[in-house]
Each structure stands twice: as C-alpha cells, then as structure tokens.
Amino acid sequence: MAEDQPIDFDKEMVGTVAVPEADQLDLAALTAWFEANVDGFSGPISYTKFKGGQSNPTYRIDTPDRSYVLRRQPFGKLLPSAHAVDREYKAMHALGPTGFPVPKTYGLCEDPGVIGSKFFVMGLADGRSLWNGSLPNNTPEERRAIYNAMIDTFADLHLKDPEAIGLGDYGKPTDYCARQISRWSKQYKLSETEHMPQMERLIEWLPQTIPPQHESSVVHGDYRLDNMIFHKTENRVIAVLDWELSTLGDPIADFSYLMLNWHNPHDGRAGLLGLDLAELGIPTQDEAVERYVARTGYPVPPMDWYFAYNLFRLAGIMQGIKKRVIDGTASSAHAKSMSERVAPLVERAYHFAKEAGMD
C-alpha cells in the first residue's frame, strides 16, 4: 500500500531468517509446552523467524514430520490492548470450523513464563504468498480470479453471524468507528513523538462526522493481499492471516480499508493507482464494490470519509511502531522505514477528510 500499510511485505521480506539473539526463545520450555498442549507433536524443534511483521514476532517451528507457526507478543513494555495474540487466536479458532479459510489452531499460551510473552501456535498454510498488487506473474484472467476470490472471501467473513460461531462477545457490535477513533487517538497520544496539527484536527473532526453503521459483523481490520495465502495452483484463498485488529464492527469501514489500494500509488506492493487495470484484468474499484454489494447486500456509500478514517487509524498504528523504534523494542528490521510513514499517512488522511467535507 505504498505509504499506507502498517505491515508490508516486499520481495526481500518473504521467507525466514535465523532468529536474532534478541528474539530467541527457550526451546526446552517451548518443547515441554508443545508436548503438553499440541496433539500429534513429536520433537525435536528447530526454528526460524519470518522476516515480515512489525507487530507480533512470528516464527516457523519445524519438527521431523510437521511445521507450525508461532506468533507471540513482543518482549518489553506494551501499550494497553496492543498485540492481542489471544484475540487473534480466538477469531481463527471460531472461524475455522465454519469453513472460512484460516490456519488450523493448535493452542494458546497466556502464561508469559514459558517463553517471556503470550503466544499461540497455528498450522503452516502451504500455498502462495502474493505481495505485488499488479500480480506480475499471472495472466489477466488469473488476476481477475485472484481479486474476485479476495473480495468474495471478505464478503463471506462479513456475512458470518458472530453469535452463531461463538464470537458474540468478541466486541461491541455497534459504534465501531467511534470506538476505533477513540482507541487510536489514545494510542497515538501514548506514543506521540512530535506535534502534528493535521493529526490534532483529525482527532477532533472524525468523531463528529461518523456515518451511520447499518450492519455489524466480524471485521478483520487489516485485510489485504499479503495477509492471505492462496492455493498453490488454484486462484482461491486458503488462509487469511493476521487477526490482531479483528473485532465486531462495521463491515463497510473494514471493506473500505481494502478499497484504499485503488487509491495508493503502485510501487511494487499492494497499491494499484497508475496501473492500467483493464489491460491487467484487475477489477476497477466500482467493479470490486459491485461484487461485494452483490454478495452481501450491504450498502456501500461514498468512501472519502472512510478513507480518511482508515488512514488516520494507520497513522496511529505506525506511530506505535515509531515509538518502539525509538525505544529499541521494534521487532522487524524494516520497522524504521515503516515508522517514517506517519507524516505521509496523516497528510493523506487530511486530504480525504477535506474531500469528505472537513472545513
């Protein structure tokens, strides 16, 4: 998403590296936990760390007959309600039995005494990780199929009944945008490193202008191309990843986050602005909205306000990364470059707010 993603994968970020000393785990304690909690586990364990990810450090755990993924909270002091690996686990654990594409869940450890922080273990989804929105290795027909699969999967998430799948208590179903604006305003203030007048204006204006919420659903909060795994040979989603920001809320706010890709310049990541979509076979924004509406029946209004809201929210997330860089607790080698995106995010949020009628 060019300047706008809290967590981006470029070509160099896909895959794993040797675990840095600061991120190493107690393998003896971890093995004991696996033996007690993971059905079918048989050691010994070896492990590497995934390159991408600014928020919750993620590891590949290999055994002689199976591979797992371990996702943990960062070590050190955390902001309130941040890095909610327990919520990630709960969402995937509830959605899996419904047939929605998520990794298999194996166990959640809420005792920081095992490896130094909370963590959970899930299966390794064996498929394609796509990060470039132009899908350069695909044909126009394949590109359209991949984008349609991404939109259909998103719609299917928003159609799940939270009560029916055990997520009725996963969050408050109403006033989603108001709660998000309040949350990220507070998180921004807690990690503020410089005064930004445009951000202050957004903090003031956004809560006064929230569109009505017509529906309530499970929302992902960070749904984009590189947060999903596609089948190796078929153009379908086999796993949606990174549920840290999920809750109950407004599906249109969630959907508009994905639609931002159509407004973000293409630079080899998820942004599509400047590409010849017709030639590539990628749906236009109008076609994407039409497909989503046809599948859900949900009304999608003009999205300038939602774009401003989502960019503001991303600025709050990125400011947290910036503060962790300053404090020396950021997990990824790419965190510093990510942290430099706060000001451009605020500027673009301000632009869309003006488009939406802000004086």
Secondary structure, 3 states (H helix, E strand, C coil): CHHHCCCCCCHHHCCEECCCHHHCCCHHHHHHHHHHHCCCCCCCCEEEEECCCCCCCEEEEECCCCEEEEEECCCCCCCCCCCCHHHHHHHHHHHHHHCCCCCCEEEEECCCCCCCCCEEEEECCCCEECCCCCCCCCCHHHHHHHHHHHHHHHHHHHHCCCCCCCCCCCCCCCCHHHHHHHHHHHHHHHCCCCCCHHHHHHHHHHHHCCCCCCCCEEECCCCCHHHEEECCCCCCEEEECCCCCCEEECHHHHHHHHHHHHHCECCCCCCCECCCHHHHCCCCHHHHHHHHHHHHCCCCCCCHHHHHHHHHHHHHHHHHHHHHHHHCCCCCCCHHHHHCCHHHHHHHHHHHHHHCCCC
